[in-house]
Amino acid sequence: MKNLNKSIILISVSCLVFILGIFLLLHSLNQTNIDEHEAGFSDFLDVSSLIHVDDSSSLNEIKKNLNLFLWNQTDLPDYLPIVKNDIIDNRYTHLQNLDSIDKFSTNMEYEINSIAYFFKPINDNGELVIYHQGHSGDFIEGVDTIQFFLEKNYSVVAFSMPLFGMNSQPIIDSSEFGKVKLQSHNQLELLEDHDFKPIKFFVEPIVVTLNYIDIHYDFDSIHMVGISGGGWTTVLASALDDRINQSFSVAGSYPMFLRNEPKNFGDYEQHHLELYEKASYLDLYVMGSIGSDRKFVQIFNKFDPCCFDGDLFISYEQEVKNIVNKMGNGYFEIYLDDTHNEHIISDYGLEIIINEITS
């Protein structure tokens, strides 16, 4: 009987050891998969091969191709917005150092428009900040950021993304789909054909507004700050338009090879194949960085519940810096904000931005 009990104990212990071994093996394999997933397989990727901008000639060629893709012409659009001066919007009457607000309306195809507000400070330092809201809606969501720059005597022009905020949500009548009310960016794909690219709706209002500002104002510097989808817009706008001196994209984008998690894949504009065949995300980062008195800065929220959290940017940061340094005229930097767990431009993020602008 004693021998039988010993055998049972030995068998039980052996089974437990076997089960524990299997568990540890599976855990190890799973952790390896997680590590590869989080790294976006960047350890196996030559990141520099995704950067096609390495001199002024290649930069200008890519910019020309982007303009052709967006507008079927080699230059940026040259028309002007409709301007209404000195409007009253009670949502903003409490702002400090606010003298007046002008309303800029950019009207585009399919009755899609963009309404921007130009906040003029009482005390003016001669510099302009373009603020671009993301997918959360109207730029009223960024009123604290607008106030931050007004208090520091910057003029501010604020935008919302297409179809959001005060912008129109038109109904299109298609022979293929019937009547569709455009409410989300993914629906913009319905408008696309060989000669028309709805991606233009995201950046054309900025270009058109700067056309007006160029004529009527003489700012010493123009900066752009965007959060989330507005951060994505900042990437593309600063790559296309050299009038933007310093640009700051907060929680705005990762290159495609880092978008393995569904939350990072984004809307239509974030993964438009034809666009990123013309210029990769890394190309756009370089293009926004290059030029006299130009810089491009990314800020990521380490604990962002929405998207682009963590520090995966390490996989490409140095490669982009190397290209910018090689071209010899520009600046690229990335900051990680670990002071909060929200999808916002934090107080720390604003301090980073103002320090970069004034440095």
C-alpha positions in Angstrom: 0.0 0.0 0.0 2.9 2.4 0.9 4.5 1.7 -2.5 1.2 2.4 -4.2 0.8 5.7 -2.4 4.4 6.7 -3.3 3.7 5.9 -7.0 0.5 8.0 -7.0 2.4 10.9 -5.4 5.2 10.6 -8.0 2.8 10.5 -10.9 0.9 13.5 -9.5 4.1 15.5 -9.0 5.3 14.6 -12.5 1.9 15.7 -14.0 2.1 19.0 -12.2 5.7 19.6 -13.4 4.6 18.7 -16.9 1.6 21.0 -16.8 3.7 23.8 -15.4 6.3 23.3 -18.1 3.7 23.5 -20.8 2.2 26.7 -19.2 5.7 28.3 -19.1 6.4 27.4 -22.7 3.1 28.8 -23.9 3.5 31.9 -21.9 7.0 32.4 -23.4 5.7 31.9 -26.9 2.8 34.3 -26.3 5.1 36.9 -24.8 7.4 36.6 -27.9 4.3 37.2 -30.1 3.3 40.2 -28.0 6.8 41.7 -28.2 6.9 41.2 -32.0 3.4 42.6 -32.3 4.2 45.7 -30.2 7.4 46.3 -32.0 5.6 46.1 -35.4 8.3 43.7 -36.5 10.5 46.7 -36.8 13.5 44.7 -35.6 13.2 42.8 -38.9 12.7 45.9 -41.0 15.2 48.3 -42.6 13.4 51.5 -41.7 15.6 53.6 -43.8 14.3 51.9 -46.9 10.9 53.5 -46.3 12.4 57.0 -46.5 12.6 58.3 -50.1 13.5 61.9 -49.3 17.2 62.4 -49.0 17.9 65.6 -50.9 16.1 68.7 -52.2 15.5 67.1 -55.6 13.7 64.1 -54.2 11.8 66.3 -51.7 10.5 68.5 -54.5 9.6 65.6 -56.7 7.5 63.9 -54.0 5.8 67.2 -53.1 5.0 67.7 -56.8 3.5 64.2 -57.0 1.4 64.8 -53.9 0.0 68.0 -55.4 -0.8 66.2 -58.6 -2.5 63.5 -56.6 -4.6 65.9 -54.4 -5.3 68.7 -56.9 -4.3 67.6 -60.4 -1.8 70.4 -60.5 1.8 70.8 -59.5 1.2 73.8 -57.2 -1.0 74.4 -54.1 -4.5 75.9 -54.7 -4.4 79.7 -54.9 -8.0 80.7 -54.2 -9.2 82.5 -51.1 -11.7 81.7 -48.4 -14.9 83.7 -47.7 -14.2 86.0 -44.8 -16.7 87.5 -42.3 -15.1 89.9 -39.9 -15.8 90.6 -36.2 -18.3 87.8 -35.6 -19.8 87.1 -32.2 -19.7 83.6 -30.8 -20.7 83.5 -27.1 -18.8 80.3 -26.6 -15.6 82.3 -26.7 -16.5 85.7 -25.2 -14.8 84.6 -21.9 -11.3 84.3 -23.5 -8.6 86.5 -22.1 -6.6 88.8 -24.5 -9.2 88.3 -27.2 -9.8 91.3 -29.4 -12.0 89.9 -32.1 -12.9 86.8 -34.2 -13.0 86.5 -38.0 -14.8 83.6 -39.7 -13.1 81.9 -42.7 -15.2 79.6 -44.9 -13.6 77.3 -47.5 -16.2 75.9 -49.9 -15.2 72.7 -51.7 -16.7 70.1 -54.0 -19.8 68.1 -53.0 -20.9 71.0 -50.8 -18.2 70.0 -48.3 -16.9 73.1 -46.4 -14.6 74.1 -43.7 -15.3 76.8 -41.1 -12.3 78.2 -39.3 -12.1 81.0 -36.6 -9.3 83.5 -36.6 -8.8 84.7 -33.0 -7.0 88.0 -32.9 -5.3 89.0 -29.6 -5.4 92.4 -28.0 -1.7 92.2 -27.5 -0.1 90.7 -30.6 3.4 89.2 -30.8 3.4 89.0 -34.6 3.2 85.2 -34.8 0.3 82.8 -35.8 -0.6 79.4 -34.4 -2.8 77.2 -36.5 -4.8 74.9 -34.1 -6.4 71.8 -35.5 -8.9 69.7 -33.6 -9.2 65.9 -34.1 -12.0 63.4 -34.2 -13.6 64.6 -31.0 -15.5 67.3 -33.0 -15.6 71.1 -33.0 -12.5 73.1 -32.2 -14.3 74.3 -29.1 -12.9 71.1 -27.6 -9.5 72.8 -27.8 -10.6 76.0 -26.2 -8.0 75.7 -23.4 -5.2 75.3 -26.0 -6.6 78.3 -27.9 -6.6 80.3 -24.6 -3.0 79.2 -23.9 -1.7 80.7 -27.0 -3.8 83.9 -26.8 -2.5 84.5 -23.3 1.0 84.4 -24.8 0.0 87.0 -27.4 -0.2 84.6 -30.4 -2.9 85.0 -33.1 -4.8 81.7 -33.5 -6.7 80.2 -36.4 -8.7 77.1 -35.4 -10.0 74.3 -37.6 -12.1 71.2 -37.3 -11.8 68.1 -39.4 -14.0 67.6 -42.4 -17.7 66.8 -41.6 -17.1 67.6 -37.9 -17.9 70.7 -35.7 -19.6 73.5 -37.7 -18.5 72.0 -41.0 -21.2 70.7 -43.4 -22.4 67.1 -43.6 -23.9 67.1 -47.1 -26.1 64.5 -48.7 -24.7 63.0 -51.9 -26.9 61.3 -54.5 -25.0 58.6 -56.3 -26.2 56.4 -59.1 -24.3 53.5 -57.5 -25.2 54.0 -53.8 -28.3 56.2 -53.7 -28.5 59.1 -51.3 -25.9 59.1 -48.5 -25.4 61.7 -45.8 -21.7 62.1 -45.2 -21.0 61.9 -41.5 -17.8 59.9 -41.2 -14.4 60.1 -42.9 -14.7 56.5 -44.1 -17.7 57.6 -46.3 -15.4 60.0 -48.2 -14.2 57.0 -50.1 -17.5 56.9 -51.9 -16.5 60.2 -53.7 -13.2 58.9 -54.9 -12.4 58.3 -58.6 -9.4 58.5 -60.8 -9.4 62.3 -61.0 -10.8 63.2 -57.6 -9.2 62.5 -54.2 -11.2 63.5 -51.1 -8.0 63.5 -49.0 -7.8 67.1 -50.3 -10.6 68.1 -48.0 -8.4 67.7 -45.0 -5.6 70.1 -46.0 -7.1 72.4 -48.6 -8.8 74.7 -46.0 -5.4 75.3 -44.4 -3.7 76.2 -47.6 -6.6 78.5 -48.7 -6.6 80.2 -45.3 -2.9 80.8 -45.5 -3.4 82.3 -48.9 -5.6 85.0 -47.3 -3.3 85.5 -44.4 -0.3 85.9 -46.7 -2.1 88.8 -48.4 -3.5 90.6 -45.4 -1.0 89.9 -42.6 2.7 89.9 -42.1 3.4 87.3 -39.4 7.0 86.7 -38.5 6.3 82.9 -38.0 3.5 80.5 -38.6 3.2 77.4 -36.4 0.7 74.5 -36.4 -0.5 72.4 -33.5 -2.9 69.4 -33.9 -4.3 66.8 -31.6 -5.3 63.3 -32.8 -6.7 63.5 -36.3 -5.7 67.2 -36.2 -2.2 65.9 -35.5 -2.4 63.7 -38.6 -3.5 66.8 -40.6 -0.6 68.7 -39.2 1.8 66.0 -40.6 0.4 66.3 -44.2 -0.1 70.1 -44.2 3.4 70.9 -42.9 4.8 68.5 -45.5 3.0 70.3 -48.3 3.1 73.9 -47.3 6.4 75.5 -46.5 4.7 78.6 -45.0 4.2 76.5 -41.9 7.5 77.1 -40.0 7.1 74.9 -36.9 4.6 72.0 -36.6 3.6 69.9 -33.6 1.6 66.7 -34.0 0.2 65.3 -30.7 -1.0 61.7 -30.8 -1.3 62.1 -34.5 0.2 59.2 -36.4 2.6 56.2 -36.5 4.1 54.8 -39.7 2.1 51.9 -41.2 4.5 49.2 -40.0 3.7 50.2 -36.3 -0.1 50.0 -36.8 -0.7 46.4 -35.8 -3.2 47.2 -33.2 -6.7 47.9 -34.5 -7.0 51.1 -32.5 -3.9 52.5 -34.4 -5.2 51.7 -37.9 -7.3 54.8 -38.1 -9.9 56.2 -40.5 -9.8 56.3 -44.3 -7.3 59.2 -44.4 -4.8 57.4 -42.1 -4.3 54.3 -44.3 -5.1 55.6 -47.8 -2.9 53.3 -49.9 -2.4 55.6 -52.9 -1.5 58.5 -50.7 1.2 56.6 -48.9 2.6 55.2 -52.1 3.3 58.8 -53.1 4.9 59.6 -49.7 5.4 57.3 -46.7 4.7 58.6 -43.2 8.4 58.8 -42.7 8.8 60.9 -45.9 6.1 63.3 -44.6 7.9 63.6 -41.3 11.1 64.5 -43.1 9.3 67.0 -45.4 7.7 68.8 -42.5 11.1 69.1 -40.8 13.2 70.5 -43.8 13.7 74.1 -44.6 14.9 77.4 -43.2 13.6 78.0 -39.7 11.4 74.8 -40.0 10.9 72.0 -37.5 8.6 69.1 -37.0 7.9 67.7 -33.6 5.8 64.7 -32.5 4.5 64.3 -29.0 3.1 60.9 -27.9 1.1 60.3 -24.7 2.6 57.2 -23.1 -0.6 56.1 -21.6 -3.0 57.3 -24.3 -6.3 55.3 -24.1 -7.1 56.1 -27.7 -4.1 55.4 -29.9 -0.4 55.7 -30.6 0.5 55.1 -26.9 3.9 53.8 -25.7 7.2 54.4 -27.2 7.2 52.5 -30.5 8.5 55.6 -32.2 12.0 54.6 -31.0 12.1 52.3 -34.1 12.2 55.2 -36.5 13.2 58.3 -34.6 16.9 58.1 -35.3 16.5 57.2 -38.9 14.4 60.3 -39.6 16.8 62.5 -37.6 19.7 61.1 -39.6 18.0 62.1 -42.9 17.1 65.6 -41.6 20.7 66.1 -40.3 22.1 64.8 -43.6 20.0 67.4 -45.6 21.5 70.0 -43.2 18.6 72.4 -43.0 15.8 71.5 -40.5 14.9 69.9 -37.2 13.0 66.8 -36.1 12.2 65.7 -32.5 9.9 63.4 -30.6 8.8 63.7 -27.0 7.0 61.2 -24.8 4.4 62.6 -22.3 4.0 60.4 -19.3 2.3 62.9 -17.1 -1.3 61.7 -17.7 -3.5 59.0 -19.2 -5.7 60.9 -21.5 -6.0 61.6 -25.3 -5.2 65.3 -25.0 -2.6 68.0 -25.3 -1.6 68.2 -21.7 -0.1 71.1 -19.8 3.3 69.4 -20.2 2.7 69.0 -23.9 1.9 72.7 -24.2 5.1 73.6 -22.4 7.1 71.4 -24.8 5.5 73.2 -27.7 6.0 76.7 -26.4 9.6 75.9 -25.4 10.3 74.6 -28.9 8.7 77.6 -30.6 10.7 80.1 -28.5 14.0 78.2 -28.6 
